Amino acid sequence: MQVAMVYRAFGKTGWRVSQIGLGCWQFGGAIMLDGQPDGWSGINDEESVATIKRAVELGINFFDTSDMYGWGHSEEVLGRALKEVGNRDRQYIATKVGFWHDDQGKRTFNESKDYILRACDASLHRLQTDRIDLYQCHLWRTERWTEFLDAFETLQKQGKIRFYGVSTNDFDMIQRFDERHHLASVQSNYNLLDPHVEQDILPYCRAQGIAFIARGPLAMGKLSGKLAKDHKFDANDIRGKWLKGDNRKNFERDIDTVERLKPIAQKYAFIMAELAVKFVLTHAAVSTTIPGAKNRDQLEHNVAASILPPLTRDELAAIQHALANS
C-alpha cells in the first residue's frame, strides 16, 4: 500500500506531524499491575520492530510511548526500531512519566521533580536517543503539577526534552499544566464512544494553540468492528476486565453501538476502523491520532483512513443519530 500521508501543525511547536501517528503501548507486551493484567497479549518483538519500520515507510513520523508500557520495554522496542531506521531528526518521539511500580507489582505515583529527572534519563537510555521530543505527565490527576512543570523546564534547559505535555481526560488538569503558558500538547481519549473532549478540551486547545493528541480512536479495539459480545480475551490481556462484573454491561452496550455504526461505514464504503479514525480526524483541533497496531496488517488499515476524504455533514449526521440511540 502506498499513501500520501497528510501532515498537520502540532500546536505552537512548529512541527508538522503525520495525522496518523503510532501508539506504542502494545509493544510493551503483557504485564501484571496491582494483581491484574495491564498490557497486551500476542506481541512479538520482531513483528513490533517491523511494524514501526513500516510505519516510517508509510509516512508516520509521530510515535507515542511511556516508561510504564511493559515497564520500559515499549521504549526499548521503539528505540531499537528507530535506531535501525536512522534519520532521527525526521521522527518525533513522545513518551510519558509518572507511573511506576513497587517490588510487589503495585502501581506507584511518582510526582517529585527528582524522580522525573531520573526517569527521563532512564527513558533516554531505553530509547537510544539524546533527546525526547515530547515529554508528558502520565498521571490522570496530580496535586503536584508544579513539580512536573519545574522538572520539565529543567529538562528543557538541559536539552533532554524539547517540549512537554499532559495526558489526562480532566479539563482542570490541563488548565493547571498550562498556567505558565508553555504547555505544548494535551493527550486525551477521543473516539465515537467517548466524545467528551468536544465540550471543553478541544475548544481550549484550539484557542490556546495547544496540540491535541487523540488517543484511543479505536477504543482499544471495540471500534474495529471485530469484537462481539461473547468475545474471549487472553488471560493476560488488559481488555479482559471489560467482561467482569458491571463492566460487562458497558462492554455490551458499546458493542451494540458499534453494530449500529457498521451500516453507516458500509454505506460509505468504509470498514469500521476507517470510519472510527476518520471521525476523530474530522475535528479541526486534532493534531494527530495514535491508534495502536500489533502488526503491519493492523497498521495498514489504520493508515488507510488518512487518505479518505473528510466526513460529510450527512455522514456526521448519520453517526450522531446512531450515537443518540445508544
Residue frames as qw, qx, qy, qz and C-alpha x, y, z in Angstrom:
[[0.000, 0.887, 0.461, 0.000, 0.00, 0.00, 0.00],
 [0.391, 0.112, 0.003, 0.913, 1.24, 3.45, -0.92],
 [0.111, -0.857, -0.497, 0.074, -0.35, 6.51, 0.65],
 [0.254, 0.547, -0.068, 0.794, 0.21, 10.24, 0.56],
 [0.428, -0.479, -0.607, 0.468, 0.32, 10.88, 4.29],
 [0.059, -0.846, -0.195, -0.493, -1.28, 14.11, 5.44],
 [0.506, -0.079, -0.451, 0.731, 0.62, 16.24, 7.95],
 [0.243, -0.866, -0.353, -0.256, -0.79, 18.74, 10.42],
 [0.087, 0.657, -0.372, 0.650, 0.60, 21.54, 12.54],
 [0.653, -0.328, -0.626, 0.273, 1.45, 20.42, 16.06],
 [0.369, -0.835, -0.313, 0.262, 0.35, 23.38, 18.13],
 [0.003, 0.985, -0.154, -0.077, 2.99, 26.05, 18.75],
 [0.760, -0.389, 0.404, 0.328, 5.99, 23.74, 18.22],
 [0.234, 0.698, -0.457, -0.499, 6.50, 24.42, 14.54],
 [0.320, -0.130, 0.923, 0.166, 6.33, 20.68, 13.81],
 [0.683, 0.197, -0.298, -0.638, 4.35, 19.04, 11.04],
 [0.346, -0.197, 0.899, -0.183, 3.28, 15.62, 12.25],
 [0.237, -0.104, -0.858, -0.444, 1.53, 12.79, 10.47],
 [0.560, -0.266, 0.046, -0.783, -2.18, 12.95, 11.22],
 [0.955, -0.191, -0.191, -0.124, -1.96, 9.21, 11.86],
 [0.063, -0.686, 0.685, -0.239, 0.68, 8.52, 14.50],
 [0.726, 0.000, -0.687, -0.020, 1.52, 5.21, 16.13],
 [0.607, -0.620, 0.273, -0.415, 0.54, 4.43, 19.70],
 [0.501, 0.429, -0.741, 0.128, 3.14, 2.06, 21.15],
 [0.608, -0.417, 0.456, -0.497, 1.54, 0.74, 24.35],
 [0.974, 0.077, 0.024, -0.214, 1.01, -2.71, 22.83],
 [0.649, 0.542, -0.488, 0.217, 4.72, -3.16, 22.08],
 [0.230, -0.571, 0.625, -0.480, 5.36, -3.41, 25.83],
 [0.473, -0.010, -0.879, -0.069, 3.56, -6.77, 25.87],
 [0.663, -0.560, -0.415, -0.274, 1.71, -8.29, 28.80],
 [0.204, 0.290, -0.632, 0.690, 2.48, -7.25, 32.39],
 [0.456, -0.599, -0.657, 0.038, 0.72, -7.57, 35.73],
 [0.070, 0.343, -0.232, 0.908, -0.13, -4.46, 37.74],
 [0.461, -0.201, 0.392, -0.770, -1.98, -4.45, 41.06],
 [0.455, 0.001, 0.871, -0.187, -2.60, -8.13, 40.51],
 [0.644, 0.598, 0.396, -0.267, -4.38, -7.57, 37.18],
 [0.645, 0.261, 0.424, 0.579, -3.26, -7.76, 33.54],
 [0.031, 0.880, 0.074, -0.467, -2.14, -4.36, 32.29],
 [0.082, -0.502, 0.613, 0.604, -0.78, -5.00, 28.85],
 [0.724, 0.427, -0.172, -0.515, -1.38, -6.71, 25.55],
 [0.752, -0.136, 0.641, 0.076, -1.12, -10.36, 24.65],
 [0.766, 0.496, 0.378, 0.159, 0.02, -11.77, 21.32],
 [0.126, 0.957, -0.230, -0.126, 3.02, -9.43, 20.96],
 [0.898, 0.053, 0.143, 0.413, 6.20, -10.42, 19.15],
 [0.293, -0.749, 0.135, 0.579, 9.18, -8.08, 19.32],
 [0.363, -0.086, 0.621, 0.689, 10.36, -8.81, 15.79],
 [0.135, 0.639, 0.666, 0.362, 6.91, -8.04, 14.38],
 [0.197, -0.888, -0.268, 0.316, 6.76, -4.93, 16.57],
 [0.339, -0.516, 0.347, 0.706, 10.03, -3.66, 15.11],
 [0.266, 0.213, 0.722, 0.602, 8.83, -4.47, 11.59],
 [0.016, 0.802, 0.595, 0.048, 5.58, -2.60, 12.28],
 [0.231, -0.828, -0.029, 0.510, 7.44, 0.52, 13.41],
 [0.321, -0.279, 0.552, 0.717, 9.68, 0.40, 10.36],
 [0.183, 0.474, 0.747, 0.428, 6.67, 0.01, 8.09],
 [0.079, -0.872, -0.409, 0.257, 5.05, 2.98, 9.81],
 [0.242, -0.637, 0.252, 0.687, 8.04, 5.11, 8.85],
 [0.264, 0.058, 0.735, 0.622, 7.78, 3.87, 5.24],
 [0.050, 0.668, 0.712, 0.213, 4.13, 4.91, 5.19],
 [0.111, 0.622, 0.077, 0.772, 4.97, 8.43, 6.32],
 [0.606, -0.746, -0.273, -0.046, 4.25, 8.21, 10.05],
 [0.439, 0.482, -0.373, 0.660, 6.63, 10.46, 11.98],
 [0.372, -0.522, 0.335, -0.691, 4.95, 10.63, 15.43],
 [0.659, -0.073, -0.745, 0.073, 5.39, 7.80, 17.93],
 [0.439, -0.599, 0.225, -0.631, 3.83, 7.81, 21.41],
 [0.702, -0.061, -0.687, 0.176, 5.01, 5.53, 24.22],
 [0.495, -0.762, 0.146, -0.392, 5.55, 5.57, 28.01],
 [0.109, 0.506, -0.806, 0.286, 8.05, 4.29, 30.51],
 [0.561, -0.125, 0.661, -0.483, 5.33, 2.14, 32.09],
 [0.847, 0.332, -0.137, -0.392, 4.38, 0.25, 28.92],
 [0.934, 0.133, -0.292, 0.159, 5.92, -3.13, 29.61],
 [0.596, -0.746, 0.087, 0.283, 7.97, -1.31, 32.29],
 [0.129, -0.748, 0.433, 0.486, 10.14, 0.28, 29.65],
 [0.582, 0.031, 0.744, 0.326, 10.01, -2.50, 27.07],
 [0.456, 0.793, 0.403, 0.040, 7.91, -0.45, 24.65],
 [0.004, -0.945, 0.242, 0.219, 10.54, 2.30, 24.77],
 [0.479, -0.433, 0.694, 0.320, 13.27, -0.27, 24.15],
 [0.591, 0.373, 0.679, 0.224, 11.48, -1.71, 21.11],
 [0.307, 0.929, 0.206, -0.026, 10.75, 1.75, 19.70],
 [0.206, -0.852, 0.394, 0.276, 14.31, 2.89, 20.32],
 [0.574, -0.177, 0.726, 0.335, 15.72, -0.17, 18.59],
 [0.546, 0.582, 0.577, 0.173, 13.48, 0.17, 15.56],
 [0.201, 0.976, 0.064, -0.045, 14.07, 3.89, 15.02],
 [0.386, -0.691, 0.514, 0.331, 17.81, 3.42, 15.55],
 [0.580, 0.055, 0.729, 0.358, 17.83, 0.87, 12.73],
 [0.412, 0.801, 0.426, 0.088, 15.75, 3.18, 10.52],
 [0.466, -0.038, 0.072, 0.881, 18.05, 6.15, 11.07],
 [0.009, -0.497, -0.318, -0.808, 17.09, 9.74, 10.16],
 [0.294, -0.437, -0.684, 0.505, 16.33, 10.52, 13.81],
 [0.002, 0.234, 0.088, -0.968, 15.67, 14.19, 13.02],
 [0.347, -0.110, -0.545, -0.755, 12.67, 13.18, 10.91],
 [0.522, -0.390, -0.755, -0.075, 10.89, 11.35, 13.74],
 [0.299, -0.542, 0.249, -0.745, 9.08, 12.77, 16.77],
 [0.515, -0.141, -0.820, 0.207, 9.27, 10.61, 19.90],
 [0.440, -0.540, 0.111, -0.709, 6.74, 11.24, 22.66],
 [0.547, -0.133, -0.798, 0.214, 6.92, 9.40, 25.97],
 [0.488, -0.697, -0.142, -0.506, 5.45, 9.81, 29.44],
 [0.349, 0.187, -0.709, 0.583, 6.36, 9.77, 33.12],
 [0.456, -0.407, 0.187, -0.769, 4.57, 9.44, 36.45],
 [0.927, -0.205, 0.047, -0.310, 3.58, 5.81, 36.96],
 [0.315, 0.460, -0.825, 0.092, 5.86, 3.04, 38.16],
 [0.860, -0.296, -0.343, -0.235, 5.59, 0.02, 40.44],
 [0.408, -0.682, 0.553, -0.252, 6.95, -1.28, 43.72],
 [0.002, -0.367, 0.930, 0.029, 8.54, -4.66, 44.47],
 [0.418, 0.215, 0.828, -0.305, 5.10, -6.24, 44.86],
 [0.161, 0.274, 0.733, 0.601, 3.95, -5.08, 41.43],
 [0.005, 0.788, 0.561, -0.253, 1.64, -2.39, 42.78],
 [0.337, 0.735, 0.220, 0.545, 1.22, 0.89, 40.93],
 [0.422, -0.514, -0.232, 0.710, 3.11, 3.86, 42.35],
 [0.229, 0.920, 0.251, 0.194, 2.54, 7.54, 41.61],
 [0.648, -0.233, 0.002, 0.725, 5.81, 9.40, 41.24],
 [0.135, 0.918, 0.326, 0.182, 5.41, 13.16, 41.32],
 [0.452, -0.765, 0.088, 0.450, 8.67, 14.60, 42.62],
 [0.360, 0.875, -0.273, -0.176, 10.99, 16.70, 40.50],
 [0.234, -0.583, 0.772, 0.098, 13.97, 14.48, 41.34],
 [0.659, 0.131, 0.740, -0.035, 12.11, 11.35, 40.26],
 [0.614, 0.745, 0.205, -0.160, 11.05, 12.92, 36.96],
 [0.149, 0.842, -0.490, -0.171, 14.62, 13.96, 36.18],
 [0.374, -0.350, 0.857, 0.053, 15.90, 10.42, 36.85],
 [0.677, 0.368, 0.622, -0.140, 13.06, 8.84, 34.89],
 [0.492, 0.828, -0.096, -0.251, 13.88, 11.00, 31.89],
 [0.023, -0.662, 0.734, 0.150, 17.47, 9.75, 31.87],
 [0.516, -0.033, 0.854, -0.056, 16.21, 6.15, 32.01],
 [0.650, 0.619, 0.385, -0.214, 13.83, 6.75, 29.10],
 [0.298, 0.838, -0.378, -0.257, 16.58, 8.37, 27.03],
 [0.240, -0.444, 0.858, 0.093, 18.73, 5.28, 27.58],
 [0.583, 0.234, 0.771, -0.105, 15.96, 2.87, 26.57],
 [0.548, 0.773, 0.233, -0.220, 15.03, 4.96, 23.54],
 [0.721, -0.024, 0.319, 0.615, 18.69, 5.18, 22.44],
 [0.268, 0.775, 0.253, 0.513, 18.43, 8.90, 21.82],
 [0.397, 0.005, -0.322, 0.860, 19.85, 12.12, 23.22],
 [0.225, 0.046, 0.207, -0.951, 16.54, 13.96, 23.49],
 [0.170, 0.484, 0.854, -0.090, 12.82, 13.31, 23.87],
 [0.054, 0.336, 0.387, 0.857, 10.76, 15.45, 21.55],
 [0.487, -0.493, -0.129, -0.709, 7.66, 15.48, 23.77],
 [0.270, 0.003, -0.849, 0.454, 7.70, 14.54, 27.47],
 [0.481, -0.451, -0.323, -0.679, 4.27, 14.14, 29.03],
 [0.334, -0.214, 0.684, -0.613, 2.86, 13.79, 32.52],
 [0.369, -0.074, -0.872, -0.313, 1.14, 10.39, 32.51],
 [0.008, -0.250, -0.793, 0.556, -0.82, 10.80, 35.73],
 [0.043, -0.644, -0.676, -0.354, -4.56, 11.25, 35.34],
 [0.266, -0.909, -0.125, -0.297, -4.55, 13.67, 38.24],
 [0.659, -0.061, -0.372, 0.651, -1.90, 15.21, 40.46],
 [0.251, -0.944, -0.208, 0.047, -1.81, 17.97, 43.05],
 [0.536, -0.598, 0.277, 0.528, 1.92, 18.42, 42.45],
 [0.661, 0.667, 0.269, 0.211, 1.78, 19.74, 38.92],
 [0.030, 0.969, -0.244, -0.009, 4.26, 22.50, 39.74],
 [0.578, -0.497, 0.613, 0.208, 6.93, 19.84, 40.36],
 [0.723, 0.367, 0.525, 0.260, 6.24, 18.42, 36.91],
 [0.349, 0.923, 0.096, 0.129, 6.48, 21.88, 35.39],
 [0.278, -0.860, 0.415, 0.102, 9.73, 22.63, 37.26],
 [0.694, -0.202, 0.643, 0.252, 11.20, 19.31, 36.14],
 [0.652, 0.593, 0.421, 0.214, 10.10, 19.78, 32.54],
 [0.171, 0.980, -0.087, 0.046, 11.61, 23.27, 32.41],
 [0.462, -0.674, 0.550, 0.174, 14.88, 21.97, 33.87],
 [0.727, 0.080, 0.633, 0.255, 14.99, 19.19, 31.29],
 [0.502, 0.825, 0.225, 0.128, 14.35, 21.69, 28.51],
 [0.074, -0.943, 0.319, 0.050, 17.28, 23.82, 29.68],
 [0.569, -0.438, 0.673, 0.179, 19.45, 20.69, 29.73],
 [0.382, 0.452, -0.580, -0.560, 18.42, 19.87, 26.17],
 [0.185, -0.047, 0.979, -0.065, 17.00, 16.49, 27.17],
 [0.301, 0.590, 0.748, -0.051, 13.44, 17.31, 26.10],
 [0.171, 0.239, 0.354, 0.888, 12.14, 19.73, 23.50],
 [0.418, -0.346, -0.114, -0.832, 8.53, 20.28, 24.61],
 [0.035, 0.054, 0.908, -0.415, 6.21, 19.00, 27.33],
 [0.497, -0.247, -0.432, -0.711, 2.58, 17.96, 27.55],
 [0.399, -0.127, 0.702, -0.576, 0.00, 16.30, 29.76],
 [0.369, -0.096, -0.847, -0.371, -2.02, 13.10, 29.26],
 [0.131, 0.220, 0.721, -0.645, -5.37, 13.42, 31.02],
 [0.037, -0.523, -0.741, -0.420, -9.11, 13.48, 30.41],
 [0.270, -0.749, -0.494, 0.349, -9.70, 16.20, 33.01],
 [0.285, 0.816, 0.175, 0.471, -10.04, 19.79, 31.83],
 [0.382, -0.918, 0.083, -0.070, -8.95, 21.31, 35.12],
 [0.788, -0.345, 0.302, 0.410, -5.67, 19.39, 34.99],
 [0.589, 0.487, 0.302, 0.570, -4.98, 20.80, 31.54],
 [0.029, -0.936, -0.082, -0.342, -5.53, 24.32, 32.81],
 [0.635, -0.734, 0.191, 0.148, -3.11, 23.72, 35.69],
 [0.768, -0.085, 0.369, 0.517, -0.40, 22.40, 33.39],
 [0.412, 0.609, 0.314, 0.601, -0.91, 25.43, 31.16],
 [0.295, -0.900, -0.250, 0.201, -0.67, 28.01, 33.93],
 [0.399, -0.584, 0.291, 0.644, 2.79, 29.08, 32.70],
 [0.569, 0.727, 0.034, -0.383, 1.51, 29.15, 29.10],
 [0.095, 0.597, -0.744, -0.283, 4.16, 26.77, 27.78],
 [0.685, 0.060, 0.707, -0.167, 2.07, 23.60, 27.52],
 [0.096, 0.349, -0.674, -0.644, 2.73, 22.13, 24.09],
 [0.455, -0.041, -0.763, -0.457, 0.22, 19.30, 23.96],
 [0.611, -0.132, 0.501, -0.599, -2.74, 17.54, 25.52],
 [0.319, 0.080, -0.903, -0.277, -3.47, 13.85, 25.09],
 [0.523, 0.016, 0.516, -0.679, -6.99, 12.63, 25.87],
 [0.361, 0.256, 0.893, 0.080, -9.41, 9.89, 24.93],
 [0.416, 0.461, -0.034, -0.784, -11.43, 10.80, 21.85],
 [0.027, 0.003, 0.923, 0.383, -13.49, 8.39, 19.81],
 [0.408, -0.284, -0.539, -0.680, -17.01, 7.60, 18.67],
 [0.610, -0.462, -0.643, 0.033, -17.81, 6.03, 22.05],
 [0.494, -0.624, -0.282, 0.536, -16.23, 8.81, 24.10],
 [0.369, 0.606, 0.226, 0.667, -16.50, 12.28, 22.51],
 [0.388, -0.805, -0.364, 0.262, -16.46, 14.23, 25.81],
 [0.479, -0.304, 0.097, 0.818, -13.45, 16.37, 24.80],
 [0.179, 0.514, 0.490, 0.680, -15.61, 18.20, 22.27],
 [0.292, -0.845, -0.447, -0.008, -17.25, 20.10, 25.16],
 [0.275, -0.951, 0.085, 0.111, -14.27, 21.96, 26.58],
 [0.674, -0.423, 0.408, 0.447, -10.84, 20.39, 25.94],
 [0.582, 0.347, 0.487, 0.551, -10.79, 20.64, 22.15],
 [0.119, 0.926, 0.227, 0.277, -12.06, 24.26, 22.07],
 [0.461, -0.850, 0.169, 0.193, -9.49, 25.23, 24.72],
 [0.703, -0.195, 0.449, 0.515, -6.60, 23.59, 22.86],
 [0.472, 0.586, 0.431, 0.498, -7.56, 25.27, 19.63],
 [0.079, -0.975, -0.134, -0.156, -7.91, 28.68, 21.26],
 [0.499, -0.796, 0.293, 0.176, -4.55, 28.38, 23.07],
 [0.500, 0.698, -0.503, -0.102, -2.60, 26.89, 20.17],
 [0.468, -0.416, 0.763, -0.158, -2.03, 23.63, 22.07],
 [0.406, 0.212, -0.807, -0.373, -1.59, 20.45, 20.05],
 [0.762, -0.141, 0.366, -0.515, -4.21, 17.78, 20.71],
 [0.180, 0.270, -0.934, -0.149, -3.29, 14.09, 20.54],
 [0.794, -0.102, -0.016, -0.600, -6.36, 11.87, 20.20],
 [0.039, -0.287, 0.952, -0.098, -5.69, 8.59, 21.96],
 [0.352, 0.187, 0.873, -0.281, -7.89, 5.52, 21.71],
 [0.411, 0.258, -0.281, -0.828, -9.57, 6.28, 18.36],
 [0.574, 0.001, -0.748, -0.335, -10.49, 2.59, 18.14],
 [0.670, -0.483, 0.204, -0.526, -11.42, 2.34, 21.85],
 [0.340, -0.437, 0.828, -0.086, -8.85, -0.42, 22.40],
 [0.034, -0.044, 0.947, 0.316, -10.38, -2.47, 19.60],
 [0.333, 0.465, 0.710, -0.412, -14.07, -2.02, 20.26],
 [0.420, 0.729, 0.045, -0.539, -14.41, 0.26, 17.25],
 [0.093, -0.352, 0.809, 0.461, -12.54, -2.12, 14.97],
 [0.735, 0.164, -0.160, -0.638, -15.87, -3.87, 14.40],
 [0.552, 0.263, -0.790, -0.048, -14.25, -7.23, 15.10],
 [0.012, -0.085, 0.832, -0.549, -15.46, -7.79, 18.66],
 [0.525, -0.397, -0.577, -0.484, -18.73, -9.48, 19.63],
 [0.557, -0.618, 0.176, -0.526, -20.47, -9.61, 23.00],
 [0.959, -0.263, 0.093, -0.036, -19.22, -13.15, 23.57],
 [0.548, 0.671, -0.424, 0.264, -15.61, -12.35, 22.66],
 [0.853, -0.480, -0.043, 0.199, -12.98, -14.06, 24.82],
 [0.187, 0.885, -0.388, 0.178, -9.74, -12.28, 25.65],
 [0.693, 0.196, -0.595, 0.357, -6.50, -13.95, 26.63],
 [0.639, -0.620, -0.403, 0.212, -6.00, -14.23, 30.38],
 [0.518, -0.397, -0.049, 0.756, -3.13, -11.72, 30.33],
 [0.174, 0.457, 0.388, 0.781, -4.90, -9.14, 28.11],
 [0.001, 0.108, 0.390, -0.915, -5.94, -5.93, 29.90],
 [0.436, -0.076, -0.312, -0.841, -9.23, -5.92, 27.99],
 [0.415, -0.220, -0.883, 0.009, -10.41, -8.97, 29.90],
 [0.032, -0.228, -0.570, 0.789, -11.61, -6.55, 32.60],
 [0.376, 0.014, -0.259, -0.890, -14.41, -5.49, 30.24],
 [0.606, -0.149, -0.698, -0.351, -16.10, -8.83, 30.85],
 [0.382, -0.159, -0.768, 0.489, -16.07, -8.70, 34.64],
 [0.071, -0.476, -0.584, 0.653, -18.90, -7.53, 36.90],
 [0.263, 0.793, 0.330, -0.439, -20.62, -4.30, 35.96],
 [0.067, -0.541, 0.501, 0.672, -18.08, -3.70, 33.19],
 [0.290, 0.166, 0.884, 0.327, -19.75, -6.35, 31.04],
 [0.250, 0.768, 0.556, -0.197, -22.94, -4.29, 30.75],
 [0.049, 0.836, -0.166, -0.521, -20.91, -1.32, 29.50],
 [0.232, -0.305, 0.783, 0.490, -18.99, -3.53, 27.07],
 [0.306, 0.408, 0.846, 0.154, -22.18, -4.98, 25.62],
 [0.191, 0.863, 0.307, -0.353, -23.70, -1.52, 25.30],
 [0.055, -0.697, 0.435, 0.567, -20.63, -0.34, 23.38],
 [0.267, -0.035, 0.877, 0.397, -20.77, -3.34, 21.06],
 [0.300, 0.671, 0.671, -0.093, -24.44, -2.58, 20.38],
 [0.101, 0.868, -0.025, -0.486, -23.44, 0.98, 19.44],
 [0.165, -0.448, 0.701, 0.530, -20.77, -0.31, 17.10],
 [0.338, 0.298, 0.873, 0.188, -23.33, -2.58, 15.44],
 [0.260, 0.838, 0.415, -0.240, -25.50, 0.48, 14.75],
 [0.019, -0.809, 0.312, 0.498, -22.49, 2.26, 13.24],
 [0.496, -0.135, 0.765, 0.387, -21.46, -0.58, 10.94],
 [0.485, 0.631, 0.589, 0.141, -24.20, 0.07, 8.33],
 [0.096, 0.966, -0.030, -0.240, -23.01, 3.68, 8.09],
 [0.330, -0.578, 0.629, 0.401, -19.47, 2.53, 7.40],
 [0.517, 0.177, 0.791, 0.275, -20.72, 0.05, 4.80],
 [0.374, 0.827, 0.405, -0.106, -22.93, 2.62, 3.11],
 [0.143, 0.955, -0.210, -0.156, -20.00, 4.94, 2.54],
 [0.859, 0.400, -0.269, 0.170, -17.57, 2.12, 1.65],
 [0.059, -0.688, 0.608, -0.391, -15.52, 2.33, 4.85],
 [0.643, -0.174, -0.724, 0.181, -14.54, -0.50, 7.10],
 [0.497, -0.800, -0.335, -0.031, -15.49, 0.20, 10.71],
 [0.645, -0.422, -0.040, 0.635, -11.94, 1.06, 11.81],
 [0.329, 0.256, 0.289, 0.862, -11.61, 3.59, 8.99],
 [0.233, -0.753, -0.403, -0.464, -14.86, 5.27, 9.98],
 [0.630, -0.695, -0.247, 0.241, -13.68, 5.48, 13.59],
 [0.570, -0.235, 0.097, 0.782, -10.33, 7.03, 12.72],
 [0.178, 0.433, 0.391, 0.793, -11.85, 9.38, 10.16],
 [0.351, -0.820, -0.424, -0.159, -14.36, 10.62, 12.75],
 [0.590, -0.624, -0.088, 0.504, -11.52, 11.70, 15.03],
 [0.467, -0.065, 0.297, 0.830, -9.57, 13.37, 12.23],
 [0.102, 0.709, 0.525, 0.459, -12.60, 15.37, 11.12],
 [0.337, -0.896, -0.229, 0.179, -12.25, 17.72, 14.10],
 [0.433, 0.809, -0.135, 0.375, -10.02, 20.67, 13.22],
 [0.358, -0.824, 0.368, -0.238, -8.42, 20.82, 16.68],
 [0.936, -0.201, 0.269, 0.103, -6.93, 17.32, 16.39],
 [0.049, 0.793, -0.546, -0.265, -3.23, 17.38, 15.52],
 [0.379, 0.303, -0.861, -0.151, -2.74, 13.63, 15.33],
 [0.858, -0.270, 0.132, -0.415, -4.37, 10.43, 16.45],
 [0.035, 0.558, -0.826, 0.074, -2.40, 7.45, 17.73],
 [0.940, -0.054, -0.035, -0.335, -4.12, 4.13, 17.10],
 [0.459, -0.496, 0.734, 0.058, -2.11, 1.16, 18.24],
 [0.814, 0.385, -0.326, -0.287, -1.21, -1.72, 15.94],
 [0.803, -0.390, 0.451, 0.017, 0.05, -5.15, 16.95],
 [0.666, 0.008, 0.601, 0.442, 1.29, -5.90, 13.46],
 [0.106, -0.197, 0.425, 0.877, 1.78, -4.50, 9.98],
 [0.049, -0.438, -0.797, -0.414, -1.65, -5.58, 8.78],
 [0.201, -0.779, -0.528, 0.272, -3.43, -3.58, 11.51],
 [0.261, -0.516, 0.099, 0.810, -1.15, -0.65, 10.78],
 [0.117, 0.101, 0.634, 0.758, -2.06, -0.64, 7.09],
 [0.126, -0.663, -0.712, -0.194, -5.77, -0.45, 7.93],
 [0.281, -0.749, -0.297, 0.521, -5.17, 2.46, 10.31],
 [0.236, -0.371, 0.311, 0.843, -3.12, 4.39, 7.78],
 [0.156, 0.383, 0.749, 0.518, -5.71, 3.79, 5.05],
 [0.079, -0.818, -0.542, 0.173, -8.04, 6.16, 6.88],
 [0.275, -0.600, 0.055, 0.749, -5.62, 9.03, 6.34],
 [0.112, -0.080, 0.580, 0.803, -6.27, 9.13, 2.59],
 [0.041, 0.602, 0.788, 0.122, -10.06, 9.08, 2.84],
 [0.010, -0.537, -0.159, -0.829, -11.94, 12.37, 2.32],
 [0.125, -0.086, 0.565, -0.811, -13.29, 14.16, 5.42],
 [0.075, 0.452, 0.879, -0.135, -16.66, 13.00, 6.69],
 [0.075, -0.402, -0.386, -0.827, -19.52, 14.94, 5.13],
 [0.371, -0.182, 0.317, -0.854, -22.38, 16.59, 7.01],
 [0.828, -0.056, -0.275, -0.486, -24.67, 13.74, 6.02],
 [0.713, 0.100, -0.658, 0.221, -22.19, 11.16, 7.30],
 [0.117, 0.175, -0.589, 0.780, -21.71, 13.03, 10.56],
 [0.575, -0.160, 0.084, -0.798, -25.49, 13.40, 10.95],
 [0.852, -0.024, -0.466, -0.238, -25.93, 9.65, 10.46],
 [0.518, 0.137, -0.681, 0.499, -23.26, 8.99, 13.06],
 [0.156, -0.189, 0.423, -0.872, -24.84, 11.36, 15.57],
 [0.745, -0.135, -0.167, -0.631, -28.24, 9.67, 15.05],
 [0.807, 0.010, -0.588, 0.050, -26.72, 6.27, 15.77],
 [0.341, 0.145, -0.616, 0.695, -24.94, 7.55, 18.87],
 [0.376, -0.253, 0.176, -0.874, -28.08, 9.28, 20.15],
 [0.849, -0.148, -0.245, -0.444, -29.83, 5.92, 20.23],
 [0.575, 0.217, -0.727, 0.306, -27.06, 4.23, 22.25]]
